[in-house]
Amino acid sequence: MAISWVLAADSSYAKILQADKRAAPLVLMEELEHPEARKKNSDFYSDGPGRSFDSGGQGRHAMEPEVDAKSVEAQRFARELCVKLRQAAVEGRYEKLYLLAAPEFLGMLRDCLDDNVKSRIAGEVAKDVARQSPEEIRKKLPDFL
């Protein structure tokens, strides 16, 4: 019997659900949160942005940070989820994996998954369904699971 896991995630929240057989309902195994990714960019900086003169004129303007702090936190959470999925794959806790995530976050997950986990991916859905119930998430997978 192939155990399937479903990861439903966004940049700050994820659910890992499990189904023991094809038509089985999804059972919530674990919820993970990364509240730092919900903060506004301004919450990450202790003071206002620096100011600079225009290179071709008299004007001054605020300088933008080179790195978007929210994006950094989302990538950090994606890596945390990838580690968890890799460990579970090594332990043989699932055979098939289905990923459901907001499109941008799904790309972040793809970037950090190792080959062992990638070989178990049976389907992907680029939709943000992380905060939906297991029953609603299950409806998004009729062609796969």
N, CA, C and O atoms as a GROMACS GRO file, in nm:
protein
  580
    1MET      N    1   0.084  -0.117   0.000
    1MET     CA    2   0.000   0.000   0.000
    1MET      C    3   0.090   0.125   0.000
    1MET      O    4   0.175   0.140   0.088
    2ALA      N    5   0.071   0.213  -0.098
    2ALA     CA    6   0.153   0.333  -0.111
    2ALA      C    7   0.097   0.445  -0.026
    2ALA      O    8  -0.019   0.485  -0.041
    3ILE      N    9   0.179   0.496   0.062
    3ILE     CA   10   0.140   0.609   0.145
    3ILE      C   11   0.172   0.736   0.069
    3ILE      O   12   0.284   0.754   0.021
    4SER      N   13   0.074   0.824   0.058
    4SER     CA   14   0.092   0.950  -0.012
    4SER      C   15   0.087   1.065   0.087
    4SER      O   16   0.005   1.067   0.179
    5TRP      N   17   0.177   1.159   0.068
    5TRP     CA   18   0.176   1.282   0.145
    5TRP      C   19   0.136   1.397   0.055
    5TRP      O   20   0.168   1.399  -0.064
    6VAL      N   21   0.066   1.492   0.113
    6VAL     CA   22   0.030   1.614   0.044
    6VAL      C   23   0.087   1.729   0.126
    6VAL      O   24   0.059   1.742   0.245
    7LEU      N   25   0.166   1.813   0.060
    7LEU     CA   26   0.214   1.935   0.124
    7LEU      C   27   0.136   2.050   0.064
    7LEU      O   28   0.148   2.078  -0.055
    8ALA      N   29   0.057   2.118   0.147
    8ALA     CA   30  -0.015   2.238   0.106
    8ALA      C   31   0.051   2.354   0.179
    8ALA      O   32   0.049   2.358   0.302
    9ALA      N   33   0.109   2.447   0.105
    9ALA     CA   34   0.192   2.549   0.170
    9ALA      C   35   0.180   2.685   0.102
    9ALA      O   36   0.150   2.697  -0.016
   10ASP      N   37   0.206   2.787   0.184
   10ASP     CA   38   0.232   2.921   0.133
   10ASP      C   39   0.357   2.970   0.203
   10ASP      O   40   0.424   2.891   0.270
   11SER      N   41   0.391   3.095   0.190
   11SER     CA   42   0.519   3.143   0.240
   11SER      C   43   0.529   3.148   0.392
   11SER      O   44   0.638   3.171   0.445
   12SER      N   45   0.417   3.128   0.464
   12SER     CA   46   0.423   3.137   0.610
   12SER      C   47   0.352   3.023   0.683
   12SER      O   48   0.356   3.017   0.806
   13TYR      N   49   0.288   2.933   0.609
   13TYR     CA   50   0.209   2.828   0.673
   13TYR      C   51   0.207   2.705   0.583
   13TYR      O   52   0.200   2.716   0.461
   14ALA      N   53   0.212   2.588   0.645
   14ALA     CA   54   0.208   2.464   0.567
   14ALA      C   55   0.137   2.356   0.645
   14ALA      O   56   0.138   2.353   0.768
   15LYS      N   57   0.075   2.266   0.570
   15LYS     CA   58   0.013   2.145   0.626
   15LYS      C   59   0.072   2.025   0.554
   15LYS      O   60   0.094   2.028   0.433
   16ILE      N   61   0.099   1.922   0.630
   16ILE     CA   62   0.135   1.794   0.572
   16ILE      C   63   0.019   1.701   0.601
   16ILE      O   64  -0.018   1.678   0.716
   17LEU      N   65  -0.038   1.647   0.494
   17LEU     CA   66  -0.152   1.557   0.505
   17LEU      C   67  -0.113   1.422   0.448
   17LEU      O   68  -0.020   1.412   0.368
   18GLN      N   69  -0.183   1.318   0.489
   18GLN     CA   70  -0.149   1.183   0.445
   18GLN      C   71  -0.273   1.109   0.404
   18GLN      O   72  -0.380   1.124   0.463
   19ALA      N   73  -0.258   1.027   0.300
   19ALA     CA   74  -0.363   0.934   0.257
   19ALA      C   75  -0.299   0.796   0.244
   19ALA      O   76  -0.194   0.781   0.182
   20ASP      N   77  -0.362   0.696   0.303
   20ASP     CA   78  -0.306   0.562   0.301
   20ASP      C   79  -0.342   0.482   0.176
   20ASP      O   80  -0.276   0.383   0.145
   21LYS      N   81  -0.444   0.525   0.104
   21LYS     CA   82  -0.480   0.462  -0.022
   21LYS      C   83  -0.546   0.564  -0.113
   21LYS      O   84  -0.575   0.675  -0.070
   22ARG      N   85  -0.568   0.527  -0.236
   22ARG     CA   86  -0.610   0.621  -0.339
   22ARG      C   87  -0.736   0.700  -0.304
   22ARG      O   88  -0.736   0.822  -0.320
   23ALA      N   89  -0.839   0.639  -0.258
   23ALA     CA   90  -0.965   0.709  -0.231
   23ALA      C   91  -0.980   0.752  -0.085
   23ALA      O   92  -1.086   0.802  -0.046
   24ALA      N   93  -0.878   0.734  -0.007
   24ALA     CA   94  -0.886   0.766   0.136
   24ALA      C   95  -0.890   0.917   0.159
   24ALA      O   96  -0.834   0.994   0.081
   25PRO      N   97  -0.958   0.957   0.265
   25PRO     CA   98  -0.957   1.100   0.298
   25PRO      C   99  -0.818   1.140   0.347
   25PRO      O  100  -0.740   1.057   0.394
   26LEU      N  101  -0.789   1.269   0.335
   26LEU     CA  102  -0.660   1.321   0.382
   26LEU      C  103  -0.666   1.341   0.533
   26LEU      O  104  -0.764   1.394   0.586
   27VAL      N  105  -0.562   1.298   0.600
   27VAL     CA  106  -0.550   1.312   0.745
   27VAL      C  107  -0.438   1.411   0.774
   27VAL      O  108  -0.327   1.397   0.723
   28LEU      N  109  -0.467   1.511   0.856
   28LEU     CA  110  -0.367   1.610   0.892
   28LEU      C  111  -0.260   1.546   0.979
   28LEU      O  112  -0.290   1.493   1.086
   29MET      N  113  -0.135   1.552   0.933
   29MET     CA  114  -0.024   1.496   1.007
   29MET      C  115   0.048   1.604   1.089
   29MET      O  116   0.086   1.581   1.204
   30GLU      N  117   0.065   1.722   1.027
   30GLU     CA  118   0.144   1.826   1.092
   30GLU      C  119   0.111   1.961   1.031
   30GLU      O  120   0.084   1.972   0.911
   31GLU      N  121   0.115   2.064   1.114
   31GLU     CA  122   0.103   2.203   1.069
   31GLU      C  123   0.232   2.275   1.106
   31GLU      O  124   0.285   2.255   1.215
   32LEU      N  125   0.280   2.356   1.016
   32LEU     CA  126   0.404   2.431   1.039
   32LEU      C  127   0.378   2.578   1.009
   32LEU      O  128   0.309   2.612   0.912
   33GLU      N  129   0.434   2.664   1.092
   33GLU     CA  130   0.416   2.808   1.071
   33GLU      C  131   0.551   2.877   1.069
   33GLU      O  132   0.646   2.835   1.134
   34HIS      N  133   0.556   2.983   0.994
   34HIS     CA  134   0.675   3.069   0.986
   34HIS      C  135   0.626   3.214   0.989
   34HIS      O  136   0.618   3.278   0.884
   35PRO      N  137   0.592   3.264   1.108
   35PRO     CA  138   0.529   3.396   1.117
   35PRO      C  139   0.615   3.511   1.066
   35PRO      O  140   0.562   3.616   1.031
   36GLU      N  141   0.745   3.493   1.059
   36GLU     CA  142   0.832   3.600   1.009
   36GLU      C  143   0.797   3.638   0.865
   36GLU      O  144   0.815   3.753   0.826
   37ALA      N  145   0.748   3.542   0.787
   37ALA     CA  146   0.716   3.570   0.647
   37ALA      C  147   0.587   3.652   0.633
   37ALA      O  148   0.558   3.701   0.525
   38ARG      N  149   0.511   3.667   0.741
   38ARG     CA  150   0.390   3.747   0.737
   38ARG      C  151   0.415   3.894   0.771
   38ARG      O  152   0.328   3.978   0.752
   39LYS      N  153   0.534   3.924   0.821
   39LYS     CA  154   0.566   4.061   0.858
   39LYS      C  155   0.578   4.149   0.733
   39LYS      O  156   0.604   4.101   0.623
   40LYS      N  157   0.559   4.278   0.754
   40LYS     CA  158   0.583   4.374   0.647
   40LYS      C  159   0.734   4.395   0.635
   40LYS      O  160   0.808   4.377   0.733
   41ASN      N  161   0.779   4.432   0.518
   41ASN     CA  162   0.922   4.457   0.500
   41ASN      C  163   0.975   4.560   0.599
   41ASN      O  164   1.087   4.548   0.647
   42SER      N  165   0.895   4.661   0.629
   42SER     CA  166   0.940   4.766   0.720
   42SER      C  167   0.964   4.713   0.861
   42SER      O  168   1.040   4.773   0.938
   43ASP      N  169   0.901   4.602   0.898
   43ASP     CA  170   0.920   4.543   1.030
   43ASP      C  171   1.059   4.480   1.047
   43ASP      O  172   1.102   4.455   1.160
   44PHE      N  173   1.128   4.454   0.937
   44PHE     CA  174   1.258   4.390   0.944
   44PHE      C  175   1.373   4.487   0.963
   44PHE      O  176   1.485   4.447   0.995
   45TYR      N  177   1.346   4.614   0.943
   45TYR     CA  178   1.453   4.713   0.949
   45TYR      C  179   1.433   4.804   1.069
   45TYR      O  180   1.320   4.843   1.100
   46SER      N  181   1.542   4.838   1.137
   46SER     CA  182   1.533   4.916   1.260
   46SER      C  183   1.510   5.064   1.235
   46SER      O  184   1.460   5.134   1.323
   47ASP      N  185   1.545   5.113   1.118
   47ASP     CA  186   1.523   5.254   1.089
   47ASP      C  187   1.478   5.269   0.945
   47ASP      O  188   1.468   5.171   0.871
   48GLY      N  189   1.451   5.390   0.906
   48GLY     CA  190   1.406   5.417   0.770
   48GLY      C  191   1.516   5.395   0.669
   48GLY      O  192   1.633   5.381   0.705
   49PRO      N  193   1.480   5.391   0.542
   49PRO     CA  194   1.580   5.371   0.438
   49PRO      C  195   1.672   5.491   0.428
   49PRO      O  196   1.632   5.604   0.457
   50GLY      N  197   1.794   5.466   0.386
   50GLY     CA  198   1.889   5.575   0.367
   50GLY      C  199   1.845   5.664   0.251
   50GLY      O  200   1.755   5.629   0.175
   51ARG      N  201   1.908   5.779   0.239
   51ARG     CA  202   1.873   5.872   0.133
   51ARG      C  203   1.996   5.894   0.045
   51ARG      O  204   2.110   5.885   0.091
   52SER      N  205   1.972   5.922  -0.080
   52SER     CA  206   2.080   5.938  -0.175
   52SER      C  207   2.045   6.050  -0.273
   52SER      O  208   1.927   6.078  -0.296
   53PHE      N  209   2.147   6.112  -0.330
   53PHE     CA  210   2.127   6.212  -0.434
   53PHE      C  211   2.108   6.141  -0.568
   53PHE      O  212   2.166   6.035  -0.591
   54ASP      N  213   2.027   6.200  -0.656
   54ASP     CA  214   2.015   6.149  -0.792
   54ASP      C  215   2.150   6.159  -0.861
   54ASP      O  216   2.225   6.254  -0.837
   55SER      N  217   2.182   6.064  -0.945
   55SER     CA  218   2.310   6.067  -1.014
   55SER      C  219   2.312   6.173  -1.125
   55SER      O  220   2.419   6.218  -1.166
   56GLY      N  221   2.195   6.213  -1.172
   56GLY     CA  222   2.193   6.309  -1.282
   56GLY      C  223   2.116   6.435  -1.251
   56GLY      O  224   2.068   6.501  -1.343
   57GLY      N  225   2.103   6.472  -1.125
   57GLY     CA  226   2.026   6.592  -1.097
   57GLY      C  227   2.038   6.635  -0.952
   57GLY      O  228   2.128   6.592  -0.880
   58GLN      N  229   1.946   6.719  -0.912
   58GLN     CA  230   1.948   6.779  -0.780
   58GLN      C  231   1.866   6.701  -0.677
   58GLN      O  232   1.877   6.728  -0.557
   59GLY      N  233   1.784   6.609  -0.720
   59GLY     CA  234   1.689   6.542  -0.630
   59GLY      C  235   1.752   6.443  -0.535
   59GLY      O  236   1.861   6.391  -0.558
   60ARG      N  237   1.679   6.418  -0.426
   60ARG     CA  238   1.716   6.314  -0.330
   60ARG      C  239   1.601   6.215  -0.323
   60ARG      O  240   1.485   6.251  -0.345
   61HIS      N  241   1.633   6.092  -0.292
   61HIS     CA  242   1.528   5.991  -0.278
   61HIS      C  243   1.572   5.884  -0.181
   61HIS      O  244   1.691   5.868  -0.153
   62ALA      N  245   1.474   5.811  -0.131
   62ALA     CA  246   1.504   5.701  -0.039
   62ALA      C  247   1.561   5.584  -0.118
   62ALA      O  248   1.518   5.556  -0.230
   63MET      N  249   1.657   5.517  -0.059
   63MET     CA  250   1.718   5.401  -0.122
   63MET      C  251   1.639   5.276  -0.083
   63MET      O  252   1.598   5.261   0.032
   64GLU      N  253   1.618   5.188  -0.177
   64GLU     CA  254   1.549   5.063  -0.153
   64GLU      C  255   1.650   4.960  -0.102
   64GLU      O  256   1.765   4.960  -0.145
   65PRO      N  257   1.608   4.872  -0.009
   65PRO     CA  258   1.701   4.767   0.033
   65PRO      C  259   1.732   4.674  -0.084
   65PRO      O  260   1.646   4.653  -0.171
   66GLU      N  261   1.852   4.620  -0.088
   66GLU     CA  262   1.892   4.534  -0.198
   66GLU      C  263   1.822   4.399  -0.193
   66GLU      O  264   1.802   4.335  -0.296
   67VAL      N  265   1.784   4.356  -0.073
   67VAL     CA  266   1.721   4.226  -0.055
   67VAL      C  267   1.584   4.246   0.009
   67VAL      O  268   1.570   4.318   0.107
   68ASP      N  269   1.483   4.180  -0.048
   68ASP     CA  270   1.348   4.185   0.006
   68ASP      C  271   1.341   4.087   0.124
   68ASP      O  272   1.350   3.966   0.106
   69ALA      N  273   1.325   4.141   0.245
   69ALA     CA  274   1.328   4.058   0.367
   69ALA      C  275   1.216   3.955   0.368
   69ALA      O  276   1.236   3.844   0.417
   70LYS      N  277   1.099   3.989   0.316
   70LYS     CA  278   0.988   3.893   0.312
   70LYS      C  279   1.024   3.773   0.225
   70LYS      O  280   0.994   3.658   0.259
   71SER      N  281   1.088   3.801   0.113
   71SER     CA  282   1.128   3.694   0.022
   71SER      C  283   1.234   3.604   0.087
   71SER      O  284   1.232   3.482   0.070
   72VAL      N  285   1.325   3.664   0.161
   72VAL     CA  286   1.428   3.587   0.231
   72VAL      C  287   1.363   3.493   0.333
   72VAL      O  288   1.402   3.377   0.344
   73GLU      N  289   1.264   3.543   0.405
   73GLU     CA  290   1.194   3.459   0.504
   73GLU      C  291   1.115   3.348   0.435
   73GLU      O  292   1.111   3.236   0.486
   74ALA      N  293   1.053   3.377   0.322
   74ALA     CA  294   0.980   3.273   0.248
   74ALA      C  295   1.076   3.164   0.202
   74ALA      O  296   1.044   3.046   0.210
   75GLN      N  297   1.194   3.204   0.154
   75GLN     CA  298   1.294   3.105   0.111
   75GLN      C  299   1.343   3.023   0.230
   75GLN      O  300   1.366   2.903   0.217
   76ARG      N  301   1.359   3.086   0.343
   76ARG     CA  302   1.401   3.015   0.464
   76ARG      C  303   1.297   2.909   0.501
   76ARG      O  304   1.333   2.796   0.535
   77PHE      N  305   1.168   2.945   0.494
   77PHE     CA  306   1.061   2.850   0.525
   77PHE      C  307   1.059   2.737   0.422
   77PHE      O  308   1.039   2.621   0.459
   78ALA      N  309   1.078   2.768   0.295
   78ALA     CA  310   1.081   2.664   0.192
   78ALA      C  311   1.193   2.565   0.221
   78ALA      O  312   1.174   2.444   0.209
   79ARG      N  313   1.311   2.615   0.259
   79ARG     CA  314   1.423   2.525   0.291
   79ARG      C  315   1.390   2.438   0.413
   79ARG      O  316   1.426   2.320   0.417
   80GLU      N  317   1.322   2.496   0.511
   80GLU     CA  318   1.282   2.419   0.629
   80GLU      C  319   1.188   2.304   0.589
   80GLU      O  320   1.202   2.192   0.638
   81LEU      N  321   1.094   2.334   0.501
   81LEU     CA  322   1.002   2.230   0.454
   81LEU      C  323   1.075   2.124   0.373
   81LEU      O  324   1.045   2.005   0.384
   82CYS      N  325   1.170   2.165   0.292
   82CYS     CA  326   1.248   2.070   0.211
   82CYS      C  327   1.328   1.974   0.299
   82CYS      O  328   1.337   1.856   0.269
   83VAL      N  329   1.384   2.025   0.407
   83VAL     CA  330   1.458   1.941   0.501
   83VAL      C  331   1.364   1.837   0.562
   83VAL      O  332   1.399   1.720   0.573
   84LYS      N  333   1.246   1.881   0.602
   84LYS     CA  334   1.147   1.791   0.663
   84LYS      C  335   1.105   1.683   0.563
   84LYS      O  336   1.095   1.566   0.600
   85LEU      N  337   1.080   1.722   0.438
   85LEU     CA  338   1.040   1.624   0.336
   85LEU      C  339   1.154   1.526   0.306
   85LEU      O  340   1.129   1.406   0.287
   86ARG      N  341   1.276   1.576   0.301
   86ARG     CA  342   1.392   1.488   0.276
   86ARG      C  343   1.408   1.386   0.387
   86ARG      O  344   1.429   1.267   0.362
   87GLN      N  345   1.398   1.432   0.512
   87GLN     CA  346   1.413   1.342   0.626
   87GLN      C  347   1.305   1.234   0.624
   87GLN      O  348   1.334   1.117   0.648
   88ALA      N  349   1.181   1.274   0.597
   88ALA     CA  350   1.071   1.178   0.594
   88ALA      C  351   1.088   1.078   0.479
   88ALA      O  352   1.053   0.960   0.493
   89ALA      N  353   1.142   1.123   0.367
   89ALA     CA  354   1.167   1.033   0.254
   89ALA      C  355   1.274   0.931   0.290
   89ALA      O  356   1.260   0.812   0.260
   90VAL      N  357   1.380   0.976   0.355
   90VAL     CA  358   1.488   0.887   0.398
   90VAL      C  359   1.434   0.782   0.495
   90VAL      O  360   1.475   0.666   0.492
   91GLU      N  361   1.343   0.824   0.582
   91GLU     CA  362   1.284   0.733   0.680
   91GLU      C  363   1.176   0.643   0.618
   91GLU      O  364   1.125   0.554   0.686
   92GLY      N  365   1.141   0.665   0.493
   92GLY     CA  366   1.041   0.583   0.424
   92GLY      C  367   0.899   0.609   0.472
   92GLY      O  368   0.816   0.518   0.469
   93ARG      N  369   0.870   0.731   0.515
   93ARG     CA  370   0.738   0.761   0.568
   93ARG      C  371   0.634   0.786   0.460
   93ARG      O  372   0.515   0.786   0.489
   94TYR      N  373   0.676   0.807   0.335
   94TYR     CA  374   0.582   0.822   0.223
   94TYR      C  375   0.649   0.774   0.095
   94TYR      O  376   0.771   0.774   0.082
   95GLU      N  377   0.564   0.734  -0.001
   95GLU     CA  378   0.613   0.691  -0.131
   95GLU      C  379   0.584   0.795  -0.239
   95GLU      O  380   0.664   0.814  -0.330
   96LYS      N  381   0.469   0.861  -0.227
   96LYS     CA  382   0.429   0.963  -0.325
   96LYS      C  383   0.410   1.096  -0.254
   96LYS      O  384   0.369   1.101  -0.138
   97LEU      N  385   0.440   1.203  -0.326
   97LEU     CA  386   0.427   1.336  -0.271
   97LEU      C  387   0.351   1.424  -0.370
   97LEU      O  388   0.380   1.424  -0.490
   98TYR      N  389   0.256   1.499  -0.319
   98TYR     CA  390   0.180   1.595  -0.398
   98TYR      C  391   0.205   1.733  -0.337
   98TYR      O  392   0.191   1.752  -0.216
   99LEU      N  393   0.242   1.828  -0.421
   99LEU     CA  394   0.271   1.963  -0.375
   99LEU      C  395   0.162   2.058  -0.422
   99LEU      O  396   0.130   2.063  -0.541
  100LEU      N  397   0.104   2.131  -0.328
  100LEU     CA  398   0.007   2.235  -0.360
  100LEU      C  399   0.057   2.362  -0.293
  100LEU      O  400   0.066   2.368  -0.171
  101ALA      N  401   0.088   2.463  -0.372
  101ALA     CA  402   0.143   2.585  -0.315
  101ALA      C  403   0.117   2.701  -0.409
  101ALA      O  404   0.096   2.684  -0.530
  102ALA      N  405   0.119   2.821  -0.351
  102ALA     CA  406   0.110   2.941  -0.432
  102ALA      C  407   0.223   2.935  -0.535
  102ALA      O  408   0.332   2.888  -0.503
  103PRO      N  409   0.200   2.981  -0.658
  103PRO     CA  410   0.298   2.962  -0.766
  103PRO      C  411   0.441   3.004  -0.730
  103PRO      O  412   0.534   2.928  -0.756
  104GLU      N  413   0.459   3.121  -0.674
  104GLU     CA  414   0.594   3.166  -0.641
  104GLU      C  415   0.659   3.076  -0.536
  104GLU      O  416   0.778   3.044  -0.545
  105PHE      N  417   0.580   3.035  -0.436
  105PHE     CA  418   0.634   2.950  -0.331
  105PHE      C  419   0.662   2.809  -0.383
  105PHE      O  420   0.757   2.744  -0.339
  106LEU      N  421   0.580   2.762  -0.476
  106LEU     CA  422   0.604   2.632  -0.538
  106LEU      C  423   0.741   2.631  -0.608
  106LEU      O  424   0.813   2.532  -0.602
  107GLY      N  425   0.775   2.741  -0.672
  107GLY     CA  426   0.907   2.754  -0.735
  107GLY      C  427   1.019   2.747  -0.633
  107GLY      O  428   1.122   2.685  -0.657
  108MET      N  429   0.999   2.812  -0.518
  108MET     CA  430   1.100   2.808  -0.412
  108MET      C  431   1.119   2.666  -0.361
  108MET      O  432   1.231   2.623  -0.334
  109LEU      N  433   1.008   2.592  -0.347
  109LEU     CA  434   1.017   2.453  -0.303
  109LEU      C  435   1.093   2.369  -0.405
  109LEU      O  436   1.181   2.290  -0.368
  110ARG      N  437   1.060   2.386  -0.531
  110ARG     CA  438   1.129   2.309  -0.636
  110ARG      C  439   1.280   2.331  -0.631
  110ARG      O  440   1.359   2.239  -0.652
  111ASP      N  441   1.318   2.456  -0.603
  111ASP     CA  442   1.461   2.491  -0.602
  111ASP      C  443   1.539   2.420  -0.492
  111ASP      O  444   1.659   2.397  -0.507
  112CYS      N  445   1.473   2.386  -0.381
  112CYS     CA  446   1.549   2.330  -0.268
  112CYS      C  447   1.525   2.181  -0.246
  112CYS      O  448   1.589   2.122  -0.159
  113LEU      N  449   1.436   2.120  -0.321
  113LEU     CA  450   1.413   1.975  -0.304
  113LEU      C  451   1.529   1.895  -0.360
  113LEU      O  452   1.582   1.927  -0.467
  114ASP      N  453   1.568   1.791  -0.289
  114ASP     CA  454   1.675   1.705  -0.340
  114ASP      C  455   1.616   1.600  -0.436
  114ASP      O  456   1.494   1.587  -0.446
  115ASP      N  457   1.702   1.527  -0.504
  115ASP     CA  458   1.658   1.432  -0.606
  115ASP      C  459   1.573   1.319  -0.547
  115ASP      O  460   1.480   1.272  -0.613
  116ASN      N  461   1.603   1.276  -0.426
  116ASN     CA  462   1.525   1.170  -0.361
  116ASN      C  463   1.379   1.213  -0.346
  116ASN      O  464   1.288   1.134  -0.372
  117VAL      N  465   1.356   1.336  -0.303
  117VAL     CA  466   1.219   1.385  -0.286
  117VAL      C  467   1.156   1.411  -0.423
  117VAL      O  468   1.040   1.377  -0.445
  118LYS      N  469   1.231   1.471  -0.514
  118LYS     CA  470   1.177   1.501  -0.647
  118LYS      C  471   1.129   1.374  -0.717
  118LYS      O  472   1.030   1.377  -0.791
  119SER      N  473   1.198   1.263  -0.695
  119SER     CA  474   1.158   1.137  -0.760
  119SER      C  475   1.026   1.084  -0.706
  119SER      O  476   0.963   0.999  -0.769
  120ARG      N  477   0.982   1.133  -0.592
  120ARG     CA  478   0.857   1.088  -0.531
  120ARG      C  479   0.738   1.179  -0.566
  120ARG      O  480   0.624   1.146  -0.534
  121ILE      N  481   0.764   1.292  -0.630
  121ILE     CA  482   0.655   1.385  -0.663
  121ILE      C  483   0.565   1.322  -0.768
  121ILE      O  484   0.608   1.289  -0.878
  122ALA      N  485   0.438   1.307  -0.730
  122ALA     CA  486   0.340   1.247  -0.819
  122ALA      C  487   0.248   1.352  -0.882
  122ALA      O  488   0.176   1.322  -0.977
  123GLY      N  489   0.250   1.474  -0.830
  123GLY     CA  490   0.167   1.579  -0.886
  123GLY      C  491   0.191   1.712  -0.817
  123GLY      O  492   0.233   1.718  -0.701
  124GLU      N  493   0.164   1.818  -0.890
  124GLU     CA  494   0.177   1.954  -0.836
  124GLU      C  495   0.056   2.036  -0.878
  124GLU      O  496   0.003   2.019  -0.988
  125VAL      N  497   0.014   2.124  -0.790
  125VAL     CA  498  -0.094   2.218  -0.820
  125VAL      C  499  -0.046   2.355  -0.774
  125VAL      O  500  -0.015   2.374  -0.656
  126ALA      N  501  -0.040   2.450  -0.866
  126ALA     CA  502   0.007   2.584  -0.834
  126ALA      C  503  -0.109   2.672  -0.788
  126ALA      O  504  -0.150   2.765  -0.857
  127LYS      N  505  -0.161   2.640  -0.668
  127LYS     CA  506  -0.269   2.717  -0.607
  127LYS      C  507  -0.241   2.729  -0.459
  127LYS      O  508  -0.186   2.639  -0.396
  128ASP      N  509  -0.281   2.842  -0.404
  128ASP     CA  510  -0.265   2.864  -0.260
  128ASP      C  511  -0.386   2.807  -0.187
  128ASP      O  512  -0.490   2.871  -0.178
  129VAL      N  513  -0.371   2.687  -0.135
  129VAL     CA  514  -0.480   2.619  -0.065
  129VAL      C  515  -0.441   2.581   0.078
  129VAL      O  516  -0.512   2.504   0.144
  130ALA      N  517  -0.330   2.634   0.126
  130ALA     CA  518  -0.274   2.592   0.254
  130ALA      C  519  -0.372   2.609   0.370
  130ALA      O  520  -0.371   2.528   0.463
  131ARG      N  521  -0.454   2.710   0.366
  131ARG     CA  522  -0.542   2.736   0.479
  131ARG      C  523  -0.681   2.674   0.462
  131ARG      O  524  -0.771   2.699   0.542
  132GLN      N  525  -0.696   2.594   0.360
  132GLN     CA  526  -0.823   2.524   0.340
  132GLN      C  527  -0.826   2.395   0.421
  132GLN      O  528  -0.723   2.346   0.466
  133SER      N  529  -0.945   2.341   0.438
  133SER     CA  530  -0.961   2.216   0.514
  133SER      C  531  -0.907   2.099   0.432
  133SER      O  532  -0.893   2.108   0.310
  134PRO      N  533  -0.875   1.987   0.501
  134PRO     CA  534  -0.830   1.869   0.427
  134PRO      C  535  -0.930   1.823   0.319
  134PRO      O  536  -0.889   1.778   0.212
  135GLU      N  537  -1.058   1.836   0.347
  135GLU     CA  538  -1.160   1.797   0.248
  135GLU      C  539  -1.153   1.886   0.124
  135GLU      O  540  -1.165   1.837   0.012
  136GLU      N  541  -1.135   2.017   0.145
  136GLU     CA  542  -1.125   2.109   0.031
  136GLU      C  543  -0.997   2.084  -0.047
  136GLU      O  544  -0.997   2.091  -0.170
  137ILE      N  545  -0.890   2.057   0.023
  137ILE     CA  546  -0.763   2.027  -0.044
  137ILE      C  547  -0.775   1.899  -0.125
  137ILE      O  548  -0.724   1.891  -0.237
  138ARG      N  549  -0.841   1.799  -0.070
  138ARG     CA  550  -0.860   1.670  -0.138
  138ARG      C  551  -0.931   1.689  -0.271
  138ARG      O  552  -0.901   1.620  -0.369
  139LYS      N  553  -1.026   1.783  -0.276
  139LYS     CA  554  -1.100   1.809  -0.400
  139LYS      C  555  -1.011   1.865  -0.510
  139LYS      O  556  -1.045   1.854  -0.628
  140LYS      N  557  -0.900   1.924  -0.474
  140LYS     CA  558  -0.807   1.978  -0.572
  140LYS      C  559  -0.721   1.868  -0.635
  140LYS      O  560  -0.649   1.892  -0.732
  141LEU      N  561  -0.729   1.747  -0.581
  141LEU     CA  562  -0.644   1.637  -0.626
  141LEU      C  563  -0.717   1.520  -0.692
  141LEU      O  564  -0.664   1.409  -0.691
  142PRO      N  565  -0.834   1.537  -0.748
  142PRO     CA  566  -0.906   1.418  -0.797
  142PRO      C  567  -0.834   1.342  -0.907
  142PRO      O  568  -0.850   1.221  -0.919
  143ASP      N  569  -0.755   1.412  -0.988
  143ASP     CA  570  -0.685   1.344  -1.098
  143ASP      C  571  -0.561   1.272  -1.052
  143ASP      O  572  -0.511   1.184  -1.122
  144PHE      N  573  -0.511   1.308  -0.935
  144PHE     CA  574  -0.386   1.251  -0.887
  144PHE      C  575  -0.408   1.140  -0.786
  144PHE      O  576  -0.381   1.022  -0.812
  145LEU      N  577  -0.458   1.179  -0.672
  145LEU     CA  578  -0.463   1.090  -0.556
  145LEU      C  579  -0.586   1.004  -0.556
  145LEU      O  580  -0.604   0.923  -0.465
   0.00000   0.00000   0.00000
